[in-house]
């Protein structure tokens, strides 16, 4: 979760203070679950994750991460190494649909690779 006061990114599973500034952090009620599919090319570099233009850390090859976000519409963007090319995904989360399931993979290109983010179903996510 990104602290609204100082911008520090903290891994939380409950209501805790920010590790940097002490500002209280609380889970927002909605969640984006993101799965990075394995790369057939052996590209194991970390992908940078951005939600609504804000950096949210990295995701490793074949890793699943969850991001607590407020209800509303969010844009997910990812980068791979030096390439910022990405097919962004927009997801709208509501009290009736509080979890957005997304999966990402790398699409090789002639000059640079592109990260593709797609909608997923709960059963598409590894346990």
Rosetta constraint file for C-alpha pairs under 8 A:
AtomPair CA 1 CA 9 HARMONIC 5.44 0.50
AtomPair CA 1 CA 10 HARMONIC 5.28 0.50
AtomPair CA 1 CA 11 HARMONIC 6.18 0.50
AtomPair CA 1 CA 12 HARMONIC 6.88 0.50
AtomPair CA 1 CA 25 HARMONIC 7.96 0.50
AtomPair CA 1 CA 56 HARMONIC 7.65 0.50
AtomPair CA 1 CA 67 HARMONIC 6.61 0.50
AtomPair CA 1 CA 68 HARMONIC 6.18 0.50
AtomPair CA 1 CA 69 HARMONIC 7.78 0.50
AtomPair CA 2 CA 7 HARMONIC 5.54 0.50
AtomPair CA 2 CA 8 HARMONIC 5.60 0.50
AtomPair CA 2 CA 9 HARMONIC 4.38 0.50
AtomPair CA 2 CA 10 HARMONIC 6.38 0.50
AtomPair CA 2 CA 56 HARMONIC 7.27 0.50
AtomPair CA 3 CA 7 HARMONIC 4.76 0.50
AtomPair CA 3 CA 8 HARMONIC 5.35 0.50
AtomPair CA 3 CA 9 HARMONIC 6.33 0.50
AtomPair CA 3 CA 10 HARMONIC 7.51 0.50
AtomPair CA 3 CA 18 HARMONIC 6.54 0.50
AtomPair CA 3 CA 23 HARMONIC 7.37 0.50
AtomPair CA 3 CA 25 HARMONIC 6.89 0.50
AtomPair CA 5 CA 21 HARMONIC 7.87 0.50
AtomPair CA 5 CA 23 HARMONIC 6.86 0.50
AtomPair CA 6 CA 20 HARMONIC 7.72 0.50
AtomPair CA 6 CA 21 HARMONIC 6.73 0.50
AtomPair CA 8 CA 18 HARMONIC 7.52 0.50
AtomPair CA 8 CA 20 HARMONIC 6.69 0.50
AtomPair CA 9 CA 56 HARMONIC 6.66 0.50
AtomPair CA 9 CA 57 HARMONIC 7.64 0.50
AtomPair CA 10 CA 18 HARMONIC 6.79 0.50
AtomPair CA 10 CA 19 HARMONIC 7.00 0.50
AtomPair CA 12 CA 16 HARMONIC 7.17 0.50
AtomPair CA 13 CA 27 HARMONIC 7.46 0.50
AtomPair CA 14 CA 26 HARMONIC 6.43 0.50
AtomPair CA 14 CA 27 HARMONIC 6.21 0.50
AtomPair CA 15 CA 24 HARMONIC 7.19 0.50
AtomPair CA 15 CA 25 HARMONIC 5.56 0.50
AtomPair CA 15 CA 26 HARMONIC 4.35 0.50
AtomPair CA 15 CA 27 HARMONIC 6.38 0.50
AtomPair CA 16 CA 24 HARMONIC 5.88 0.50
AtomPair CA 16 CA 25 HARMONIC 5.32 0.50
AtomPair CA 16 CA 26 HARMONIC 6.65 0.50
AtomPair CA 17 CA 21 HARMONIC 7.92 0.50
AtomPair CA 17 CA 22 HARMONIC 4.84 0.50
AtomPair CA 17 CA 23 HARMONIC 5.25 0.50
AtomPair CA 17 CA 24 HARMONIC 4.16 0.50
AtomPair CA 17 CA 25 HARMONIC 5.35 0.50
AtomPair CA 18 CA 22 HARMONIC 4.58 0.50
AtomPair CA 18 CA 23 HARMONIC 5.16 0.50
AtomPair CA 18 CA 24 HARMONIC 6.14 0.50
AtomPair CA 18 CA 25 HARMONIC 6.22 0.50
AtomPair CA 27 CA 68 HARMONIC 5.92 0.50
AtomPair CA 27 CA 69 HARMONIC 7.60 0.50
AtomPair CA 28 CA 68 HARMONIC 5.73 0.50
AtomPair CA 28 CA 69 HARMONIC 5.36 0.50
AtomPair CA 28 CA 70 HARMONIC 4.94 0.50
AtomPair CA 28 CA 71 HARMONIC 7.61 0.50
AtomPair CA 29 CA 68 HARMONIC 7.05 0.50
AtomPair CA 29 CA 69 HARMONIC 7.06 0.50
AtomPair CA 29 CA 70 HARMONIC 6.36 0.50
AtomPair CA 29 CA 71 HARMONIC 7.12 0.50
AtomPair CA 29 CA 98 HARMONIC 7.05 0.50
AtomPair CA 30 CA 68 HARMONIC 5.87 0.50
AtomPair CA 30 CA 69 HARMONIC 5.33 0.50
AtomPair CA 30 CA 70 HARMONIC 5.60 0.50
AtomPair CA 30 CA 71 HARMONIC 5.65 0.50
AtomPair CA 30 CA 93 HARMONIC 6.49 0.50
AtomPair CA 30 CA 94 HARMONIC 7.47 0.50
AtomPair CA 30 CA 95 HARMONIC 7.72 0.50
AtomPair CA 30 CA 98 HARMONIC 4.66 0.50
AtomPair CA 30 CA 99 HARMONIC 5.83 0.50
AtomPair CA 31 CA 66 HARMONIC 6.50 0.50
AtomPair CA 31 CA 67 HARMONIC 5.48 0.50
AtomPair CA 31 CA 68 HARMONIC 4.58 0.50
AtomPair CA 31 CA 69 HARMONIC 5.62 0.50
AtomPair CA 31 CA 70 HARMONIC 7.90 0.50
AtomPair CA 31 CA 93 HARMONIC 7.90 0.50
AtomPair CA 31 CA 98 HARMONIC 6.29 0.50
AtomPair CA 31 CA 99 HARMONIC 4.81 0.50
AtomPair CA 31 CA 100 HARMONIC 6.33 0.50
AtomPair CA 32 CA 66 HARMONIC 5.58 0.50
AtomPair CA 32 CA 67 HARMONIC 5.10 0.50
AtomPair CA 32 CA 68 HARMONIC 6.58 0.50
AtomPair CA 32 CA 69 HARMONIC 7.18 0.50
AtomPair CA 32 CA 99 HARMONIC 5.75 0.50
AtomPair CA 32 CA 100 HARMONIC 4.72 0.50
AtomPair CA 32 CA 101 HARMONIC 6.17 0.50
AtomPair CA 32 CA 102 HARMONIC 7.44 0.50
AtomPair CA 33 CA 64 HARMONIC 7.01 0.50
AtomPair CA 33 CA 65 HARMONIC 5.84 0.50
AtomPair CA 33 CA 66 HARMONIC 4.38 0.50
AtomPair CA 33 CA 67 HARMONIC 6.47 0.50
AtomPair CA 33 CA 99 HARMONIC 7.10 0.50
AtomPair CA 33 CA 100 HARMONIC 6.04 0.50
AtomPair CA 33 CA 101 HARMONIC 4.99 0.50
AtomPair CA 33 CA 102 HARMONIC 6.18 0.50
AtomPair CA 34 CA 64 HARMONIC 5.57 0.50
AtomPair CA 34 CA 65 HARMONIC 5.39 0.50
AtomPair CA 34 CA 66 HARMONIC 6.21 0.50
AtomPair CA 34 CA 101 HARMONIC 6.20 0.50
AtomPair CA 34 CA 102 HARMONIC 4.87 0.50
AtomPair CA 34 CA 103 HARMONIC 5.55 0.50
AtomPair CA 34 CA 104 HARMONIC 7.42 0.50
AtomPair CA 35 CA 62 HARMONIC 6.97 0.50
AtomPair CA 35 CA 63 HARMONIC 5.86 0.50
AtomPair CA 35 CA 64 HARMONIC 4.28 0.50
AtomPair CA 35 CA 65 HARMONIC 6.58 0.50
AtomPair CA 35 CA 102 HARMONIC 6.31 0.50
AtomPair CA 35 CA 103 HARMONIC 4.57 0.50
AtomPair CA 35 CA 104 HARMONIC 6.23 0.50
AtomPair CA 35 CA 125 HARMONIC 6.53 0.50
AtomPair CA 35 CA 126 HARMONIC 7.84 0.50
AtomPair CA 36 CA 59 HARMONIC 7.02 0.50
AtomPair CA 36 CA 60 HARMONIC 7.10 0.50
AtomPair CA 36 CA 61 HARMONIC 5.96 0.50
AtomPair CA 36 CA 62 HARMONIC 5.15 0.50
AtomPair CA 36 CA 63 HARMONIC 5.51 0.50
AtomPair CA 36 CA 64 HARMONIC 6.37 0.50
AtomPair CA 36 CA 103 HARMONIC 5.70 0.50
AtomPair CA 36 CA 104 HARMONIC 4.84 0.50
AtomPair CA 36 CA 105 HARMONIC 6.05 0.50
AtomPair CA 37 CA 61 HARMONIC 6.68 0.50
AtomPair CA 37 CA 62 HARMONIC 5.06 0.50
AtomPair CA 37 CA 63 HARMONIC 7.48 0.50
AtomPair CA 37 CA 103 HARMONIC 6.63 0.50
AtomPair CA 37 CA 104 HARMONIC 5.90 0.50
AtomPair CA 37 CA 105 HARMONIC 5.36 0.50
AtomPair CA 38 CA 42 HARMONIC 7.97 0.50
AtomPair CA 38 CA 61 HARMONIC 5.53 0.50
AtomPair CA 38 CA 62 HARMONIC 4.83 0.50
AtomPair CA 38 CA 105 HARMONIC 7.17 0.50
AtomPair CA 39 CA 43 HARMONIC 5.76 0.50
AtomPair CA 39 CA 44 HARMONIC 7.21 0.50
AtomPair CA 39 CA 61 HARMONIC 7.13 0.50
AtomPair CA 39 CA 105 HARMONIC 6.82 0.50
AtomPair CA 39 CA 106 HARMONIC 6.76 0.50
AtomPair CA 43 CA 61 HARMONIC 7.90 0.50
AtomPair CA 44 CA 60 HARMONIC 6.99 0.50
AtomPair CA 44 CA 61 HARMONIC 5.42 0.50
AtomPair CA 45 CA 60 HARMONIC 6.92 0.50
AtomPair CA 45 CA 61 HARMONIC 7.24 0.50
AtomPair CA 45 CA 80 HARMONIC 7.06 0.50
AtomPair CA 45 CA 81 HARMONIC 6.70 0.50
AtomPair CA 46 CA 58 HARMONIC 5.77 0.50
AtomPair CA 46 CA 59 HARMONIC 5.53 0.50
AtomPair CA 46 CA 60 HARMONIC 4.83 0.50
AtomPair CA 46 CA 61 HARMONIC 6.89 0.50
AtomPair CA 46 CA 80 HARMONIC 6.74 0.50
AtomPair CA 46 CA 81 HARMONIC 7.28 0.50
AtomPair CA 47 CA 58 HARMONIC 5.34 0.50
AtomPair CA 47 CA 59 HARMONIC 5.34 0.50
AtomPair CA 47 CA 60 HARMONIC 6.61 0.50
AtomPair CA 47 CA 78 HARMONIC 6.13 0.50
AtomPair CA 47 CA 79 HARMONIC 5.28 0.50
AtomPair CA 47 CA 80 HARMONIC 4.77 0.50
AtomPair CA 47 CA 81 HARMONIC 6.96 0.50
AtomPair CA 48 CA 55 HARMONIC 7.37 0.50
AtomPair CA 48 CA 56 HARMONIC 7.52 0.50
AtomPair CA 48 CA 57 HARMONIC 5.94 0.50
AtomPair CA 48 CA 58 HARMONIC 4.49 0.50
AtomPair CA 48 CA 59 HARMONIC 6.65 0.50
AtomPair CA 48 CA 78 HARMONIC 5.27 0.50
AtomPair CA 48 CA 79 HARMONIC 4.90 0.50
AtomPair CA 48 CA 80 HARMONIC 6.57 0.50
AtomPair CA 49 CA 55 HARMONIC 5.99 0.50
AtomPair CA 49 CA 56 HARMONIC 5.37 0.50
AtomPair CA 49 CA 57 HARMONIC 5.69 0.50
AtomPair CA 49 CA 58 HARMONIC 5.61 0.50
AtomPair CA 49 CA 59 HARMONIC 7.06 0.50
AtomPair CA 49 CA 76 HARMONIC 7.30 0.50
AtomPair CA 49 CA 77 HARMONIC 6.09 0.50
AtomPair CA 49 CA 78 HARMONIC 4.65 0.50
AtomPair CA 49 CA 79 HARMONIC 6.78 0.50
AtomPair CA 50 CA 54 HARMONIC 5.11 0.50
AtomPair CA 50 CA 55 HARMONIC 4.42 0.50
AtomPair CA 50 CA 56 HARMONIC 5.44 0.50
AtomPair CA 50 CA 57 HARMONIC 7.67 0.50
AtomPair CA 50 CA 76 HARMONIC 5.78 0.50
AtomPair CA 50 CA 77 HARMONIC 5.03 0.50
AtomPair CA 50 CA 78 HARMONIC 5.98 0.50
AtomPair CA 51 CA 55 HARMONIC 6.67 0.50
AtomPair CA 51 CA 56 HARMONIC 6.77 0.50
AtomPair CA 51 CA 74 HARMONIC 6.62 0.50
AtomPair CA 51 CA 75 HARMONIC 5.66 0.50
AtomPair CA 51 CA 76 HARMONIC 4.67 0.50
AtomPair CA 51 CA 77 HARMONIC 6.39 0.50
AtomPair CA 52 CA 74 HARMONIC 5.77 0.50
AtomPair CA 52 CA 75 HARMONIC 5.05 0.50
AtomPair CA 52 CA 76 HARMONIC 6.45 0.50
AtomPair CA 52 CA 77 HARMONIC 7.97 0.50
AtomPair CA 53 CA 75 HARMONIC 7.66 0.50
AtomPair CA 53 CA 76 HARMONIC 7.91 0.50
AtomPair CA 53 CA 77 HARMONIC 7.55 0.50
AtomPair CA 59 CA 63 HARMONIC 6.31 0.50
AtomPair CA 59 CA 64 HARMONIC 7.53 0.50
AtomPair CA 59 CA 65 HARMONIC 7.18 0.50
AtomPair CA 64 CA 125 HARMONIC 7.73 0.50
AtomPair CA 64 CA 126 HARMONIC 7.53 0.50
AtomPair CA 71 CA 92 HARMONIC 7.53 0.50
AtomPair CA 71 CA 93 HARMONIC 5.12 0.50
AtomPair CA 71 CA 94 HARMONIC 5.37 0.50
AtomPair CA 71 CA 95 HARMONIC 7.26 0.50
AtomPair CA 71 CA 98 HARMONIC 7.22 0.50
AtomPair CA 72 CA 92 HARMONIC 5.41 0.50
AtomPair CA 72 CA 93 HARMONIC 5.22 0.50
AtomPair CA 72 CA 94 HARMONIC 6.42 0.50
AtomPair CA 73 CA 90 HARMONIC 6.83 0.50
AtomPair CA 73 CA 91 HARMONIC 5.60 0.50
AtomPair CA 73 CA 92 HARMONIC 4.08 0.50
AtomPair CA 73 CA 93 HARMONIC 6.29 0.50
AtomPair CA 74 CA 90 HARMONIC 5.56 0.50
AtomPair CA 74 CA 91 HARMONIC 5.41 0.50
AtomPair CA 74 CA 92 HARMONIC 6.28 0.50
AtomPair CA 75 CA 88 HARMONIC 6.77 0.50
AtomPair CA 75 CA 89 HARMONIC 5.69 0.50
AtomPair CA 75 CA 90 HARMONIC 4.32 0.50
AtomPair CA 75 CA 91 HARMONIC 6.46 0.50
AtomPair CA 76 CA 88 HARMONIC 5.75 0.50
AtomPair CA 76 CA 89 HARMONIC 5.31 0.50
AtomPair CA 76 CA 90 HARMONIC 6.26 0.50
AtomPair CA 76 CA 91 HARMONIC 7.95 0.50
AtomPair CA 76 CA 117 HARMONIC 7.99 0.50
AtomPair CA 77 CA 86 HARMONIC 6.44 0.50
AtomPair CA 77 CA 87 HARMONIC 7.45 0.50
AtomPair CA 77 CA 88 HARMONIC 5.01 0.50
AtomPair CA 77 CA 89 HARMONIC 6.94 0.50
AtomPair CA 77 CA 117 HARMONIC 7.89 0.50
AtomPair CA 78 CA 84 HARMONIC 7.23 0.50
AtomPair CA 78 CA 86 HARMONIC 6.19 0.50
AtomPair CA 78 CA 88 HARMONIC 7.56 0.50
AtomPair CA 78 CA 115 HARMONIC 6.52 0.50
AtomPair CA 79 CA 83 HARMONIC 5.99 0.50
AtomPair CA 79 CA 84 HARMONIC 4.72 0.50
AtomPair CA 79 CA 85 HARMONIC 6.71 0.50
AtomPair CA 79 CA 86 HARMONIC 6.74 0.50
AtomPair CA 79 CA 115 HARMONIC 6.69 0.50
AtomPair CA 80 CA 84 HARMONIC 6.58 0.50
AtomPair CA 80 CA 106 HARMONIC 7.99 0.50
AtomPair CA 80 CA 113 HARMONIC 7.59 0.50
AtomPair CA 80 CA 114 HARMONIC 7.66 0.50
AtomPair CA 80 CA 115 HARMONIC 6.86 0.50
AtomPair CA 83 CA 112 HARMONIC 6.45 0.50
AtomPair CA 83 CA 113 HARMONIC 6.58 0.50
AtomPair CA 83 CA 114 HARMONIC 7.21 0.50
AtomPair CA 84 CA 114 HARMONIC 7.61 0.50
AtomPair CA 85 CA 112 HARMONIC 7.97 0.50
AtomPair CA 85 CA 113 HARMONIC 7.06 0.50
AtomPair CA 85 CA 114 HARMONIC 4.89 0.50
AtomPair CA 85 CA 115 HARMONIC 6.40 0.50
AtomPair CA 86 CA 114 HARMONIC 5.23 0.50
AtomPair CA 86 CA 115 HARMONIC 4.56 0.50
AtomPair CA 86 CA 116 HARMONIC 5.82 0.50
AtomPair CA 86 CA 117 HARMONIC 7.66 0.50
AtomPair CA 87 CA 114 HARMONIC 7.31 0.50
AtomPair CA 87 CA 115 HARMONIC 6.25 0.50
AtomPair CA 87 CA 116 HARMONIC 4.87 0.50
AtomPair CA 87 CA 117 HARMONIC 6.04 0.50
AtomPair CA 88 CA 116 HARMONIC 7.13 0.50
AtomPair CA 88 CA 117 HARMONIC 6.11 0.50
AtomPair CA 89 CA 117 HARMONIC 5.84 0.50
AtomPair CA 89 CA 118 HARMONIC 6.62 0.50
AtomPair CA 89 CA 119 HARMONIC 7.79 0.50
AtomPair CA 91 CA 100 HARMONIC 6.52 0.50
AtomPair CA 92 CA 100 HARMONIC 7.62 0.50
AtomPair CA 93 CA 97 HARMONIC 5.62 0.50
AtomPair CA 93 CA 98 HARMONIC 5.04 0.50
AtomPair CA 93 CA 99 HARMONIC 6.46 0.50
AtomPair CA 93 CA 100 HARMONIC 6.68 0.50
AtomPair CA 94 CA 98 HARMONIC 5.15 0.50
AtomPair CA 100 CA 119 HARMONIC 7.99 0.50
AtomPair CA 101 CA 119 HARMONIC 6.15 0.50
AtomPair CA 101 CA 120 HARMONIC 5.08 0.50
AtomPair CA 101 CA 121 HARMONIC 6.10 0.50
AtomPair CA 101 CA 122 HARMONIC 6.52 0.50
AtomPair CA 101 CA 125 HARMONIC 7.78 0.50
AtomPair CA 102 CA 117 HARMONIC 6.67 0.50
AtomPair CA 102 CA 118 HARMONIC 5.62 0.50
AtomPair CA 102 CA 119 HARMONIC 4.67 0.50
AtomPair CA 102 CA 120 HARMONIC 4.94 0.50
AtomPair CA 102 CA 121 HARMONIC 7.87 0.50
AtomPair CA 103 CA 117 HARMONIC 5.72 0.50
AtomPair CA 103 CA 118 HARMONIC 5.44 0.50
AtomPair CA 103 CA 119 HARMONIC 6.42 0.50
AtomPair CA 103 CA 120 HARMONIC 6.05 0.50
AtomPair CA 103 CA 125 HARMONIC 7.93 0.50
AtomPair CA 104 CA 115 HARMONIC 6.77 0.50
AtomPair CA 104 CA 116 HARMONIC 5.51 0.50
AtomPair CA 104 CA 117 HARMONIC 4.33 0.50
AtomPair CA 104 CA 118 HARMONIC 6.27 0.50
AtomPair CA 105 CA 115 HARMONIC 5.78 0.50
AtomPair CA 105 CA 116 HARMONIC 5.49 0.50
AtomPair CA 105 CA 117 HARMONIC 6.76 0.50
AtomPair CA 106 CA 113 HARMONIC 6.56 0.50
AtomPair CA 106 CA 114 HARMONIC 5.75 0.50
AtomPair CA 106 CA 115 HARMONIC 4.52 0.50
AtomPair CA 106 CA 116 HARMONIC 6.08 0.50
AtomPair CA 107 CA 113 HARMONIC 5.73 0.50
AtomPair CA 107 CA 114 HARMONIC 5.13 0.50
AtomPair CA 107 CA 115 HARMONIC 6.04 0.50
AtomPair CA 107 CA 116 HARMONIC 6.73 0.50
AtomPair CA 108 CA 112 HARMONIC 6.96 0.50
AtomPair CA 108 CA 113 HARMONIC 4.56 0.50
AtomPair CA 108 CA 114 HARMONIC 6.44 0.50
AtomPair CA 109 CA 113 HARMONIC 4.70 0.50
AtomPair CA 109 CA 114 HARMONIC 6.74 0.50
AtomPair CA 120 CA 124 HARMONIC 6.00 0.50
AtomPair CA 120 CA 125 HARMONIC 7.54 0.50
AtomPair CA 121 CA 125 HARMONIC 7.14 0.50
